[in-house]
Amino acid sequence: MVGLVYALENYHQGKTIVTATQLQPVAEAISTIHGLYADIEQDEAGRAIWRIRVRVNAPELGLNAQDVEAQLRGGEIAIYARKYQLHQGVLSLDPRTVAEGEMALIVARLREIAEHAAD
């Protein structure tokens, strides 16, 4: 929860989250969600592009990565994740495609998906 508050404060101050250090609190907030574990990954080509990699523990969550990605995309506000590793239980969030304040919405949506998975 502290990570989410930190991310929200950064957005309210007009800061763009683009570095690994700046993404860390968001990854930590996602990792507090039951069945999800997040860390930071660098672009595959070695460029200074950082993403949040979300690993879905399907037995723990009750949903697999494909289900989580589909629910993100199919929500009232469509959230698109990188799907290259879905078959391995991993999706990635690219902050370059996220407007100010939207990362907190993504964390909130992931939390909502996890809470409803328990139903």
GIJOBEL-V219421 format. One record per residue. N is the residue number from 1. SS is DSSP state (H for helix, E for strand, L for the rest). OMEGA is omega in radians with two decimals (NA if undefined). D_LAST is the distance of its C-alpha to the last C-alpha in Angstrom with 1 decimal. Layout:
BEGIN
n=<N	N>
ss=<SS	SS>
omega=<OMEGA	OMEGA>
d_last=<D_LAST	D_LAST>
END
This chain:
BEGIN
n=<1	2	3	4	5	6	7	8	9	10	11	12	13	14	15	16	17	18	19	20	21	22	23	24	25	26	27	28	29	30	31	32	33	34	35	36	37	38	39	40	41	42	43	44	45	46	47	48	49	50	51	52	53	54	55	56	57	58	59	60	61	62	63	64	65	66	67	68	69	70	71	72	73	74	75	76	77	78	79	80	81	82	83	84	85	86	87	88	89	90	91	92	93	94	95	96	97	98	99	100	101	102	103	104	105	106	107	108	109	110	111	112	113	114	115	116	117	118	119>
ss=<L	H	H	H	H	H	H	H	H	H	H	H	L	L	L	L	L	L	L	H	H	H	H	H	H	H	H	H	H	H	H	L	L	L	L	E	E	E	E	E	E	E	L	L	L	L	L	L	L	E	E	E	E	E	E	E	L	H	H	H	H	L	L	L	H	H	H	H	H	H	H	H	H	L	L	L	L	L	L	L	L	E	L	L	L	H	H	H	L	E	E	E	E	E	H	H	H	L	L	L	L	H	H	H	H	H	H	H	H	H	H	H	H	H	H	H	H	L	L>
omega=<3.11	3.12	3.11	3.11	3.12	3.14	3.12	3.11	3.11	-3.14	3.14	3.10	3.09	3.14	3.07	3.14	-3.13	-3.11	3.12	-3.14	-3.14	3.12	-3.05	3.13	3.11	3.09	3.12	3.11	3.11	-3.12	3.07	-3.13	-3.11	3.08	3.13	3.12	-3.06	2.99	-3.09	3.08	3.07	3.08	-3.08	-3.12	3.11	3.10	3.14	3.11	-3.08	3.12	3.03	3.10	-3.12	3.09	-3.13	3.05	-3.02	3.13	-3.12	-3.08	-3.05	3.07	3.04	-3.08	3.11	3.11	-3.13	-3.14	3.13	3.12	3.05	-3.09	-3.05	-3.13	3.12	2.99	-3.11	3.10	-3.10	3.11	3.03	-2.98	-3.02	-3.08	-3.13	-3.12	3.09	3.12	-3.06	2.95	-3.09	3.10	-3.09	-3.09	-3.14	-3.12	-3.05	3.10	-3.13	3.10	-3.05	3.13	3.09	3.09	3.12	3.10	3.14	3.13	3.08	3.11	3.13	3.11	-3.13	-3.14	-3.13	3.10	-3.13	-3.12	NA>
d_last=<22.3	26.1	26.1	24.2	26.8	29.6	28.5	28.3	31.8	33.2	32.1	33.6	36.8	37.0	36.7	35.4	33.3	35.0	36.0	34.2	34.9	33.4	30.3	29.6	27.9	25.4	24.8	24.4	21.9	19.8	20.2	18.7	15.3	13.4	14.2	16.8	20.5	23.0	26.8	29.7	31.6	34.9	35.8	36.8	40.3	40.8	41.0	40.1	36.7	33.7	30.0	26.7	25.5	21.7	20.9	17.4	16.7	14.7	14.3	13.2	10.8	9.5	11.4	15.2	17.6	18.3	14.7	14.7	18.2	17.6	14.9	17.5	20.2	18.5	17.5	19.7	21.8	22.2	22.2	24.1	24.1	26.7	25.5	28.4	26.5	23.2	24.3	24.5	21.1	22.7	22.8	25.3	25.6	29.2	30.3	33.3	31.4	29.6	31.3	31.7	28.6	26.2	25.2	23.5	21.6	20.5	19.3	17.4	15.8	14.9	13.3	11.3	10.3	9.4	7.4	5.2	5.4	3.8	0.0>
END
